[in-house]
């Protein structure tokens, strides 16, 4: 009888851990920003939570400053997006 209880506990533990992983994955979001249609990375970053991804397309003509209190985010330019500083006196990021 003891072996059966231990097996049930193990199964419950695995099931519970799986639910936590699914819940954590469900909380993260992907937010698209298209700089060619007026979107900005700066605006998009303000809406991100830890674990979120900002999916960037186009050429972003802005200086991007990401505050140090914004943690664990991903900026994904898909190998195509560009950040071009509006002037030549400042870096883009």
DRENTORKOL-3810 file (N, C-alpha, C; in nm, 4 decimals):
REM DRENTORKOL-3810
@n.u->0.0810; n.v->-0.1187; n.w->0.0000; ca.u->0.0000; ca.v->0.0000; ca.w->0.0000; c.u->0.0860; c.v->0.1260; c.w->0.0000
@n.u->0.1978; n.v->0.1244; n.w->0.0682; ca.u->0.2871; ca.v->0.2399; ca.w->0.0744; c.u->0.3383; c.v->0.2766; c.w->-0.0653
@n.u->0.3751; n.v->0.1784; n.w->-0.1463; ca.u->0.4267; ca.v->0.2046; ca.w->-0.2801; c.u->0.3216; c.v->0.2736; c.w->-0.3657
@n.u->0.1962; n.v->0.2390; n.w->-0.3484; ca.u->0.0893; ca.v->0.2997; ca.w->-0.4264; c.u->0.0745; c.v->0.4479; c.w->-0.3912
@n.u->0.0797; n.v->0.4822; n.w->-0.2640; ca.u->0.0690; ca.v->0.6225; ca.w->-0.2234; c.u->0.1858; c.v->0.7037; c.w->-0.2772
@n.u->0.3038; n.v->0.6497; n.w->-0.2697; ca.u->0.4219; ca.v->0.7206; ca.w->-0.3211; c.u->0.4087; c.v->0.7427; c.w->-0.4707
@n.u->0.3633; n.v->0.6418; n.w->-0.5431; ca.u->0.3441; ca.v->0.6555; ca.w->-0.6882; c.u->0.2405; c.v->0.7615; c.w->-0.7201
@n.u->0.1332; n.v->0.7672; n.w->-0.6423; ca.u->0.0295; ca.v->0.8681; ca.w->-0.6632; c.u->0.0838; c.v->1.0068; c.w->-0.6348
@n.u->0.1622; n.v->1.0196; n.w->-0.5287; ca.u->0.2225; ca.v->1.1500; ca.w->-0.4970; c.u->0.3155; c.v->1.1955; c.w->-0.6083
@n.u->0.3956; n.v->1.1030; n.w->-0.6610; ca.u->0.4879; ca.v->1.1381; ca.w->-0.7693; c.u->0.4115; c.v->1.1832; c.w->-0.8929
@n.u->0.3061; n.v->1.1118; n.w->-0.9259; ca.u->0.2261; ca.v->1.1482; ca.w->-1.0424; c.u->0.1618; c.v->1.2846; c.w->-1.0220
@n.u->0.1086; n.v->1.3085; n.w->-0.9024; ca.u->0.0480; ca.v->1.4380; ca.w->-0.8723; c.u->0.1525; c.v->1.5491; c.w->-0.8807
@n.u->0.2724; n.v->1.5228; n.w->-0.8292; ca.u->0.3794; ca.v->1.6223; ca.w->-0.8325; c.u->0.4185; c.v->1.6587; c.w->-0.9747
@n.u->0.4285; n.v->1.5596; n.w->-1.0605; ca.u->0.4633; ca.v->1.5849; ca.w->-1.2011; c.u->0.3513; c.v->1.6632; c.w->-1.2687
@n.u->0.2282; n.v->1.6245; n.w->-1.2426; ca.u->0.1130; ca.v->1.6931; ca.w->-1.3004; c.u->0.1095; c.v->1.8400; c.w->-1.2560
@n.u->0.1293; n.v->1.8643; n.w->-1.1277; ca.u->0.1278; ca.v->1.9991; ca.w->-1.0728; c.u->0.2398; c.v->2.0839; c.w->-1.1331
@n.u->0.3596; n.v->2.0284; n.w->-1.1445; ca.u->0.4730; ca.v->2.1006; ca.w->-1.2036; c.u->0.4437; c.v->2.1363; c.w->-1.3493
@n.u->0.3803; n.v->2.0454; n.w->-1.4216; ca.u->0.3445; ca.v->2.0715; ca.w->-1.5615; c.u->0.2463; c.v->2.1871; c.w->-1.5716
@n.u->0.1483; n.v->2.1906; n.w->-1.4814; ca.u->0.0519; ca.v->2.3007; ca.w->-1.4815; c.u->0.1197; c.v->2.4343; c.w->-1.4556
@n.u->0.2169; n.v->2.4365; n.w->-1.3656; ca.u->0.2889; ca.v->2.5606; ca.w->-1.3372; c.u->0.3660; c.v->2.6086; c.w->-1.4595
@n.u->0.4292; n.v->2.5162; n.w->-1.5317; ca.u->0.5044; ca.v->2.5540; ca.w->-1.6514; c.u->0.4120; c.v->2.6090; c.w->-1.7589
@n.u->0.2974; n.v->2.5473; n.w->-1.7779; ca.u->0.2019; ca.v->2.5949; ca.w->-1.8776; c.u->0.1498; c.v->2.7326; c.w->-1.8383
@n.u->0.1207; n.v->2.7523; n.w->-1.7116; ca.u->0.0719; ca.v->2.8825; ca.w->-1.6652; c.u->0.1772; c.v->2.9905; c.w->-1.6855
@n.u->0.3021; n.v->2.9592; n.w->-1.6580; ca.u->0.4096; ca.v->3.0571; ca.w->-1.6758; c.u->0.4251; c.v->3.0939; c.w->-1.8226
@n.u->0.4165; n.v->2.9956; n.w->-1.9104; ca.u->0.4285; ca.v->3.0221; ca.w->-2.0535; c.u->0.3102; c.v->3.1036; c.w->-2.1042
@n.u->0.1935; n.v->3.0810; n.w->-2.0491; ca.u->0.0744; ca.v->3.1523; ca.w->-2.0921; c.u->0.0786; c.v->3.2993; c.w->-2.0523
@n.u->0.1534; n.v->3.3342; n.w->-1.9511; ca.u->0.1589; ca.v->3.4722; ca.w->-1.9040; c.u->0.2430; c.v->3.5621; c.w->-1.9947
@n.u->0.3385; n.v->3.5069; n.w->-2.0674; ca.u->0.4214; ca.v->3.5911; ca.w->-2.1522; c.u->0.3459; c.v->3.6224; c.w->-2.2820
@n.u->0.3753; n.v->3.7399; n.w->-2.3364; ca.u->0.3050; ca.v->3.7850; ca.w->-2.4565; c.u->0.4051; c.v->3.8277; c.w->-2.5621
@n.u->0.3611; n.v->3.8253; n.w->-2.6867; ca.u->0.4391; ca.v->3.8778; ca.w->-2.7979; c.u->0.3629; c.v->3.9983; c.w->-2.8512
@n.u->0.4284; n.v->4.1129; n.w->-2.8496; ca.u->0.3654; ca.v->4.2374; ca.w->-2.8917; c.u->0.4331; c.v->4.2850; c.w->-3.0199
@n.u->0.3582; n.v->4.2955; n.w->-3.1298; ca.u->0.4177; ca.v->4.3401; ca.w->-3.2564; c.u->0.4256; c.v->4.4923; c.w->-3.2641
@n.u->0.5354; n.v->4.5425; n.w->-3.3172; ca.u->0.5545; ca.v->4.6855; ca.w->-3.3418; c.u->0.6073; c.v->4.7004; c.w->-3.4845
@n.u->0.5385; n.v->4.7803; n.w->-3.5658; ca.u->0.5840; ca.v->4.8066; ca.w->-3.7014; c.u->0.6258; c.v->4.9536; c.w->-3.7080
@n.u->0.7547; n.v->4.9763; n.w->-3.7139; ca.u->0.8075; ca.v->5.1130; ca.w->-3.7141; c.u->0.7764; c.v->5.1853; c.w->-3.8451
@n.u->0.7557; n.v->5.1114; n.w->-3.9544; ca.u->0.7246; ca.v->5.1751; ca.w->-4.0823; c.u->0.5837; c.v->5.2348; c.w->-4.0845
@n.u->0.4984; n.v->5.1933; n.w->-3.9909; ca.u->0.3620; ca.v->5.2480; ca.w->-3.9852; c.u->0.3418; c.v->5.3365; c.w->-3.8622
@n.u->0.4513; n.v->5.3831; n.w->-3.8021; ca.u->0.4419; ca.v->5.4775; ca.w->-3.6917; c.u->0.4651; c.v->5.4199; c.w->-3.5534
@n.u->0.4801; n.v->5.2898; n.w->-3.5408; ca.u->0.5092; ca.v->5.2304; ca.w->-3.4112; c.u->0.6513; c.v->5.2620; c.w->-3.3677
@n.u->0.6739; n.v->5.2586; n.w->-3.2363; ca.u->0.8085; ca.v->5.2825; ca.w->-3.1853; c.u->0.8446; c.v->5.1765; c.w->-3.0822
@n.u->0.9724; n.v->5.1449; n.w->-3.0772; ca.u->1.0217; ca.v->5.0505; ca.w->-2.9774; c.u->1.0016; c.v->5.1094; c.w->-2.8386
@n.u->1.0284; n.v->5.2395; n.w->-2.8239; ca.u->1.0147; ca.v->5.3051; ca.w->-2.6942; c.u->0.8735; c.v->5.2886; c.w->-2.6399
@n.u->0.7731; n.v->5.3087; n.w->-2.7236; ca.u->0.6344; ca.v->5.2911; ca.w->-2.6801; c.u->0.6059; c.v->5.1446; c.w->-2.6483
@n.u->0.6524; n.v->5.0541; n.w->-2.7333; ca.u->0.6282; ca.v->4.9114; ca.w->-2.7115; c.u->0.6888; c.v->4.8600; c.w->-2.5829
@n.u->0.8085; n.v->4.9045; n.w->-2.5504; ca.u->0.8779; ca.v->4.8584; ca.w->-2.4293; c.u->0.8002; c.v->4.8963; c.w->-2.3035
@n.u->0.7309; n.v->5.0098; n.w->-2.3066; ca.u->0.6572; ca.v->5.0526; ca.w->-2.1871; c.u->0.5428; c.v->4.9572; c.w->-2.1524
@n.u->0.4993; n.v->4.8766; n.w->-2.2482; ca.u->0.3878; ca.v->4.7840; ca.w->-2.2247; c.u->0.4336; c.v->4.6424; c.w->-2.1912
@n.u->0.5642; n.v->4.6179; n.w->-2.1940; ca.u->0.6153; ca.v->4.4822; ca.w->-2.1715; c.u->0.6227; c.v->4.4472; c.w->-2.0241
@n.u->0.6015; n.v->4.3193; n.w->-1.9978; ca.u->0.6207; ca.v->4.2617; ca.w->-1.8646; c.u->0.7337; c.v->4.1601; c.w->-1.8750
@n.u->0.7931; n.v->4.1205; n.w->-1.7627; ca.u->0.8988; ca.v->4.0190; ca.w->-1.7690; c.u->0.8509; c.v->3.8950; c.w->-1.8447
@n.u->0.9329; n.v->3.8500; n.w->-1.9375; ca.u->0.9015; ca.v->3.7325; ca.w->-2.0183; c.u->0.8400; c.v->3.7662; c.w->-2.1527
@n.u->0.7981; n.v->3.8920; n.w->-2.1736; ca.u->0.7347; ca.v->3.9311; ca.w->-2.2993; c.u->0.8380; c.v->3.9534; c.w->-2.4092
@n.u->0.7898; n.v->3.9477; n.w->-2.5332; ca.u->0.8730; ca.v->3.9719; ca.w->-2.6511; c.u->0.8130; c.v->4.0846; c.w->-2.7327
@n.u->0.8967; n.v->4.1787; n.w->-2.7735; ca.u->0.8560; ca.v->4.2844; ca.w->-2.8652; c.u->0.9041; c.v->4.2427; c.w->-3.0035
@n.u->0.8111; n.v->4.2153; n.w->-3.0933; ca.u->0.8414; ca.v->4.1696; ca.w->-3.2288; c.u->0.8448; c.v->4.2928; c.w->-3.3189
@n.u->0.9649; n.v->4.3334; n.w->-3.3595; ca.u->0.9855; ca.v->4.4605; ca.w->-3.4294; c.u->1.0028; c.v->4.4366; c.w->-3.5789
@n.u->0.9326; n.v->4.5192; n.w->-3.6595; ca.u->0.9514; ca.v->4.5177; ca.w->-3.8043; c.u->0.9741; c.v->4.6614; c.w->-3.8515
@n.u->1.0420; n.v->4.6748; n.w->-3.9642; ca.u->1.0633; ca.v->4.8049; ca.w->-4.0251; c.u->1.1897; c.v->4.8740; c.w->-3.9781
@n.u->1.1997; n.v->5.0025; n.w->-4.0152; ca.u->1.3121; ca.v->5.0858; ca.w->-3.9746; c.u->1.2634; c.v->5.1825; c.w->-3.8677
@n.u->1.3195; n.v->5.1708; n.w->-3.7489; ca.u->1.2782; ca.v->5.2522; ca.w->-3.6339; c.u->1.3711; c.v->5.3724; c.w->-3.6248
@n.u->1.3174; n.v->5.4910; n.w->-3.6518; ca.u->1.3968; ca.v->5.6133; ca.w->-3.6497; c.u->1.3783; c.v->5.6798; c.w->-3.5140
@n.u->1.4537; n.v->5.6296; n.w->-3.4177; ca.u->1.4407; ca.v->5.6780; ca.w->-3.2802; c.u->1.5656; c.v->5.6431; c.w->-3.2015
@n.u->1.5821; n.v->5.7101; n.w->-3.0901; ca.u->1.6834; ca.v->5.6723; ca.w->-2.9925; c.u->1.6103; c.v->5.5876; c.w->-2.8893
@n.u->1.6589; n.v->5.4674; n.w->-2.8647; ca.u->1.5915; ca.v->5.3748; ca.w->-2.7739; c.u->1.6675; c.v->5.3693; c.w->-2.6416
@n.u->1.5969; n.v->5.4010; n.w->-2.5337; ca.u->1.6529; ca.v->5.3900; ca.w->-2.3996; c.u->1.5614; c.v->5.2964; c.w->-2.3227
@n.u->1.6185; n.v->5.1865; n.w->-2.2723; ca.u->1.5408; ca.v->5.0905; ca.w->-2.1948; c.u->1.5815; c.v->5.1043; c.w->-2.0491
@n.u->1.4857; n.v->5.1407; n.w->-1.9678; ca.u->1.5093; ca.v->5.1637; ca.w->-1.8254; c.u->1.5622; c.v->5.0374; c.w->-1.7580
@n.u->1.6460; n.v->5.0548; n.w->-1.6579; ca.u->1.7056; ca.v->4.9402; ca.w->-1.5886; c.u->1.6036; c.v->4.8619; c.w->-1.5063
@n.u->1.4850; n.v->4.9177; n.w->-1.4850; ca.u->1.3846; ca.v->4.8423; ca.w->-1.4098; c.u->1.3009; c.v->4.7502; c.w->-1.4994
@n.u->1.3235; n.v->4.7545; n.w->-1.6297; ca.u->1.2560; ca.v->4.6634; ca.w->-1.7222; c.u->1.3472; c.v->4.5425; c.w->-1.7407
@n.u->1.3009; n.v->4.4271; n.w->-1.6911; ca.u->1.3844; ca.v->4.3071; ca.w->-1.6883; c.u->1.3236; c.v->4.1936; c.w->-1.7699
@n.u->1.4102; n.v->4.1045; n.w->-1.8169; ca.u->1.3732; ca.v->3.9800; ca.w->-1.8831; c.u->1.2753; c.v->4.0003; c.w->-1.9987
@n.u->1.3067; n.v->4.0921; n.w->-2.0889; ca.u->1.2269; ca.v->4.1115; ca.w->-2.2091; c.u->1.3118; c.v->4.0739; c.w->-2.3294
@n.u->1.2467; n.v->4.0497; n.w->-2.4405; ca.u->1.3170; ca.v->4.0173; ca.w->-2.5642; c.u->1.2738; c.v->4.1142; c.w->-2.6724
@n.u->1.3703; n.v->4.1739; n.w->-2.7413; ca.u->1.3430; ca.v->4.2528; ca.w->-2.8609; c.u->1.3833; c.v->4.1661; c.w->-2.9793
@n.u->1.2878; n.v->4.1300; n.w->-3.0633; ca.u->1.3134; ca.v->4.0404; ca.w->-3.1756; c.u->1.2902; c.v->4.1156; c.w->-3.3060
@n.u->1.3992; n.v->4.1483; n.w->-3.3740; ca.u->1.3918; ca.v->4.2165; ca.w->-3.5026; c.u->1.3879; c.v->4.1208; c.w->-3.6189
@n.u->1.3836; n.v->3.9924; n.w->-3.5899; ca.u->1.3739; ca.v->3.8867; ca.w->-3.6905; c.u->1.4831; c.v->3.8962; c.w->-3.7969
@n.u->1.5955; n.v->3.9576; n.w->-3.7603; ca.u->1.7070; ca.v->3.9690; ca.w->-3.8533; c.u->1.6858; c.v->4.0737; c.w->-3.9619
@n.u->1.5775; n.v->4.1532; n.w->-3.9530; ca.u->1.5455; ca.v->4.2493; ca.w->-4.0583; c.u->1.5247; c.v->4.3912; c.w->-4.0074
@n.u->1.4776; n.v->4.4082; n.w->-3.8863; ca.u->1.4467; ca.v->4.5413; ca.w->-3.8338; c.u->1.5751; c.v->4.6211; c.w->-3.8130
@n.u->1.5617; n.v->4.7533; n.w->-3.8245; ca.u->1.6756; ca.v->4.8430; ca.w->-3.8098; c.u->1.6399; c.v->4.9546; c.w->-3.7136
@n.u->1.7347; n.v->4.9906; n.w->-3.6276; ca.u->1.7200; ca.v->5.1088; ca.w->-3.5437; c.u->1.8170; c.v->5.2127; c.w->-3.5973
@n.u->1.7616; n.v->5.3230; n.w->-3.6476; ca.u->1.8430; ca.v->5.4303; ca.w->-3.7047; c.u->1.8200; c.v->5.5561; c.w->-3.6220
@n.u->1.9245; n.v->5.6007; n.w->-3.5527; ca.u->1.9127; ca.v->5.7229; ca.w->-3.4727; c.u->1.8744; c.v->5.8383; c.w->-3.5639
@n.u->1.7840; n.v->5.9255; n.w->-3.5197; ca.u->1.7375; ca.v->6.0343; ca.w->-3.6056; c.u->1.8449; c.v->6.1370; c.w->-3.6395
@n.u->1.9508; n.v->6.1453; n.w->-3.5628; ca.u->2.0612; ca.v->6.2354; ca.w->-3.5923; c.u->2.1905; c.v->6.1569; c.w->-3.5895
@n.u->2.2978; n.v->6.2168; n.w->-3.6332; ca.u->2.4252; ca.v->6.1439; ca.w->-3.6316; c.u->2.5084; c.v->6.1770; c.w->-3.5076
@n.u->2.4481; n.v->6.2451; n.w->-3.4113; ca.u->2.5233; ca.v->6.2796; ca.w->-3.2906; c.u->2.4979; c.v->6.1839; c.w->-3.1744
@n.u->2.3972; n.v->6.0962; n.w->-3.1868; ca.u->2.3636; ca.v->6.0038; ca.w->-3.0795; c.u->2.3538; c.v->5.8615; c.w->-3.1328
@n.u->2.3815; n.v->5.7655; n.w->-3.0467; ca.u->2.3637; ca.v->5.6260; ca.w->-3.0829; c.u->2.2149; c.v->5.5932; c.w->-3.0862
@n.u->2.1798; n.v->5.4879; n.w->-3.1601; ca.u->2.0408; ca.v->5.4449; ca.w->-3.1678; c.u->1.9932; c.v->5.3801; c.w->-3.0400
@n.u->2.0807; n.v->5.3080; n.w->-2.9735; ca.u->2.0426; ca.v->5.2400; ca.w->-2.8469; c.u->2.1380; c.v->5.2850; c.w->-2.7393
END
